[in-house]
Amino acid sequence: MASQAVAGARAAAASLGKELIEVRTNIRQMSEGILDWGTHYHGAAMATVGLLLGDVLERVIVPASYHVDDLFPWGSHPDLDALWSSSVVTFEHHGEFATRPEKVARIAGNDAAMDHLRICWKNPGGAFNCGTCEKCIRTMVNLRVVDALGRCRTLPDEIDVQRLRSFRAEHGSAVFAKQNLEAMKASGINDKELIKALKWTVRTAPLWDAARTLRTYTRRLRGLVYSTR
């Protein structure tokens, strides 16, 4: 899977006339189970790479995860990312004034993006994009909203609506579902089953967030009990 991902990145860079700098790290293996990648430190990890490349980079653009109206504590944030800057490298948080559907609309007309788009973090069986995880399906909905799903070569052409309803949603999932609902309404897309599935995500996300918080505090309480024995 890694070789396929690198090959795709190289091909995309070549088609865009850009130089690709390849970096490998074991930071996820070292920190998994200790810190949460998304919530705590993915921004710091990207900043570390940028600072290590200070001899060849002057400006590092960190793509925004969320729209400025939907911000919450996260590992990459417009109030945080610029603070990683040094005397030789400037960090810029970019794209916080655009929703996910708006961002996908911008890249939908780009052949390199449609040929090599990679967004999956689960990659079961070494898949480039599995097409079945929450992030893959969420991106497929984005593409459907901007009428580009059939043109993306790295994702399925059809959205599994029932699978979308089955995910244990979280706050971020609800944010993106709301954006997709608003974009569908603005575009006049009346896909009733997809709309119902997105609304289900919005309704159930607070419940899953509460359950996760309860599990976290329960584990911490158990740890305190065992440590005092």
C-alpha positions as CSV (number, residue, x, y, z in Angstrom):
1,M,0.0,0.0,0.0
2,A,2.8,2.4,0.9
3,S,4.4,1.9,-2.5
4,Q,1.1,2.5,-4.3
5,A,0.5,5.7,-2.2
6,V,4.0,7.0,-3.0
7,A,3.6,6.2,-6.7
8,G,0.3,8.1,-6.8
9,A,1.9,11.1,-5.0
10,R,4.8,11.1,-7.5
11,A,2.4,10.9,-10.5
12,A,0.3,13.7,-9.1
13,A,3.3,15.9,-8.4
14,A,4.7,15.3,-11.9
15,S,1.4,16.2,-13.6
16,L,1.3,19.4,-11.6
17,G,4.9,20.3,-12.3
18,K,5.8,20.2,-8.6
19,E,8.8,18.6,-6.7
20,L,7.7,15.9,-4.3
21,I,9.6,15.7,-1.0
22,E,9.1,12.2,0.5
23,V,9.3,11.8,4.3
24,R,8.9,8.7,6.4
25,T,8.3,8.6,10.1
26,N,7.2,6.1,12.8
27,I,5.6,8.7,15.0
28,R,2.2,7.0,14.8
29,Q,3.6,3.7,16.0
30,M,5.3,5.3,18.9
31,S,2.3,7.4,20.1
32,E,-0.7,5.2,19.2
33,G,-2.7,4.5,22.4
34,I,-1.0,7.3,24.3
35,L,-2.3,10.4,22.4
36,D,-5.0,10.9,19.9
37,W,-3.7,11.8,16.4
38,G,-6.5,14.0,15.4
39,T,-7.2,15.8,18.7
40,H,-3.8,16.2,20.1
41,Y,-0.8,16.2,17.7
42,H,-1.2,15.8,14.0
43,G,-0.5,19.5,13.6
44,A,2.6,19.3,15.7
45,A,3.8,16.3,13.6
46,M,3.4,18.2,10.4
47,A,5.1,21.2,11.9
48,T,8.1,19.0,12.9
49,V,8.5,17.9,9.3
50,G,8.3,21.5,8.1
51,L,11.0,22.6,10.6
52,L,13.3,19.7,9.7
53,L,13.1,20.8,6.1
54,G,14.0,24.4,6.9
55,D,17.0,24.2,4.6
56,V,14.7,23.8,1.5
57,L,11.4,25.3,2.6
58,E,10.5,28.9,3.6
59,R,6.7,28.6,3.7
60,V,4.6,25.6,4.8
61,I,0.9,25.6,4.1
62,V,-1.2,23.6,6.5
63,P,-4.7,22.8,5.0
64,A,-7.6,23.6,7.4
65,S,-9.6,20.7,8.7
66,Y,-12.7,22.8,9.6
67,H,-14.5,25.9,8.5
68,V,-13.9,28.9,10.7
69,D,-17.5,28.7,11.9
70,D,-17.1,25.1,13.1
71,L,-13.8,25.3,15.0
72,F,-13.1,23.4,18.2
73,P,-10.0,22.1,20.0
74,W,-8.1,20.1,17.4
75,G,-4.5,19.2,16.6
76,S,-4.3,21.7,13.8
77,H,-6.0,25.1,14.3
78,P,-5.8,28.6,12.8
79,D,-4.9,30.0,16.2
80,L,-2.1,27.4,16.6
81,D,-0.4,26.5,13.3
82,A,1.2,29.9,12.7
83,L,2.9,29.7,16.1
84,W,5.1,26.8,14.8
85,S,6.9,29.3,12.6
86,S,10.6,29.9,13.1
87,S,13.2,32.4,11.9
88,V,13.5,30.4,8.6
89,V,10.1,28.7,8.1
90,T,6.7,30.3,8.1
91,F,3.6,28.2,8.7
92,E,0.3,29.3,7.2
93,H,-3.1,27.7,8.1
94,H,-5.1,27.8,4.9
95,G,-8.7,27.2,3.8
96,E,-10.6,27.8,7.0
97,F,-13.1,30.0,5.1
98,A,-14.2,27.2,2.8
99,T,-16.5,24.2,3.6
100,R,-15.6,20.7,2.5
101,P,-18.0,20.8,-0.5
102,E,-16.5,24.1,-1.6
103,K,-13.0,22.6,-1.4
104,V,-14.0,19.5,-3.3
105,A,-15.7,21.7,-6.0
106,R,-12.3,23.5,-6.4
107,I,-10.4,20.2,-7.0
108,A,-13.1,18.5,-9.0
109,G,-11.9,20.0,-12.3
110,N,-8.3,19.0,-11.7
111,D,-7.3,15.9,-13.5
112,A,-4.4,15.1,-11.1
113,A,-6.8,15.2,-8.1
114,M,-9.4,13.1,-9.8
115,D,-6.8,10.6,-10.9
116,H,-4.9,10.3,-7.6
117,L,-7.1,11.5,-4.8
118,R,-6.3,9.5,-1.6
119,I,-8.1,10.2,1.6
120,C,-8.5,6.8,3.4
121,W,-6.7,6.2,6.7
122,K,-7.9,2.6,7.3
123,N,-6.7,1.0,4.1
124,P,-7.9,-2.6,4.8
125,G,-5.9,-5.1,2.8
126,G,-3.6,-2.4,1.5
127,A,-6.4,-0.5,-0.3
128,F,-5.5,2.9,-1.8
129,N,-9.0,4.0,-0.7
130,C,-11.2,1.4,0.8
131,G,-14.4,3.2,-0.3
132,T,-16.3,1.9,2.8
133,C,-14.9,3.8,5.8
134,E,-16.6,7.0,7.1
135,K,-14.0,9.2,5.6
136,C,-14.2,7.6,2.2
137,I,-18.0,7.7,2.1
138,R,-18.0,11.3,3.4
139,T,-15.7,12.3,0.6
140,M,-17.8,10.5,-1.9
141,V,-20.8,12.5,-0.7
142,N,-18.8,15.7,-1.2
143,L,-18.1,14.5,-4.8
144,R,-21.7,13.6,-5.3
145,V,-22.8,17.1,-4.2
146,V,-20.5,18.7,-6.8
147,D,-21.4,16.2,-9.5
148,A,-17.9,14.7,-9.7
149,L,-18.2,11.3,-8.1
150,G,-18.2,9.4,-11.4
151,R,-15.0,11.2,-12.5
152,C,-12.9,10.3,-9.4
153,R,-10.9,7.2,-10.4
154,T,-9.9,6.2,-6.9
155,L,-13.3,5.9,-5.3
156,P,-16.5,3.9,-6.1
157,D,-19.2,5.5,-8.2
158,E,-22.0,4.6,-5.8
159,I,-22.6,5.6,-2.2
160,D,-23.6,2.9,0.2
161,V,-26.3,4.8,2.1
162,Q,-27.0,2.1,4.6
163,R,-23.3,1.9,5.6
164,L,-23.3,5.7,6.0
165,R,-26.1,5.3,8.5
166,S,-24.2,2.5,10.4
167,F,-21.2,4.6,11.4
168,R,-20.6,5.7,15.0
169,A,-20.6,9.4,14.2
170,E,-18.6,12.0,16.0
171,H,-18.6,15.8,16.2
172,G,-16.6,16.2,13.0
173,S,-18.8,13.8,11.2
174,A,-21.9,15.9,12.1
175,V,-20.1,19.1,11.0
176,F,-19.4,17.7,7.5
177,A,-22.9,16.1,7.3
178,K,-24.4,19.5,7.9
179,Q,-22.2,21.1,5.2
180,N,-23.2,18.4,2.7
181,L,-26.9,18.9,3.5
182,E,-26.6,22.6,3.0
183,A,-24.7,22.1,-0.3
184,M,-27.3,19.6,-1.5
185,K,-30.1,22.0,-0.8
186,A,-28.3,24.8,-2.5
187,S,-27.7,22.6,-5.6
188,G,-31.2,21.3,-5.7
189,I,-30.2,17.7,-5.1
190,N,-33.2,15.8,-3.8
191,D,-31.7,12.4,-2.9
192,K,-34.1,11.4,-0.2
193,E,-32.2,8.4,1.1
194,L,-28.9,10.2,1.3
195,I,-30.5,13.2,3.0
196,K,-32.1,10.9,5.6
197,A,-28.7,9.2,6.2
198,L,-26.9,12.6,6.7
199,K,-29.6,13.8,9.0
200,W,-29.2,10.6,11.0
201,T,-25.5,11.3,11.4
202,V,-26.3,14.8,12.7
203,R,-28.8,13.5,15.2
204,T,-26.7,10.7,16.6
205,A,-23.3,12.3,16.8
206,P,-23.9,13.9,20.2
207,L,-24.9,10.5,21.6
208,W,-21.8,8.8,20.3
209,D,-19.6,11.7,21.6
210,A,-21.2,11.4,25.1
211,A,-20.6,7.6,25.1
212,R,-16.9,8.1,24.1
213,T,-16.5,10.7,26.8
214,L,-18.0,8.3,29.4
215,R,-15.7,5.5,28.3
216,T,-12.7,7.7,28.6
217,Y,-13.5,8.8,32.1
218,T,-14.3,5.3,33.1
219,R,-10.9,4.1,31.9
220,R,-9.2,6.9,33.8
221,L,-11.2,6.1,37.0
222,R,-10.2,2.5,36.8
223,G,-6.5,3.5,36.3
224,L,-6.7,5.7,39.5
225,V,-8.3,2.8,41.5
226,Y,-5.6,0.4,40.4
227,S,-2.8,2.9,41.1
228,T,-4.0,3.4,44.7
229,R,-4.1,-0.3,45.5
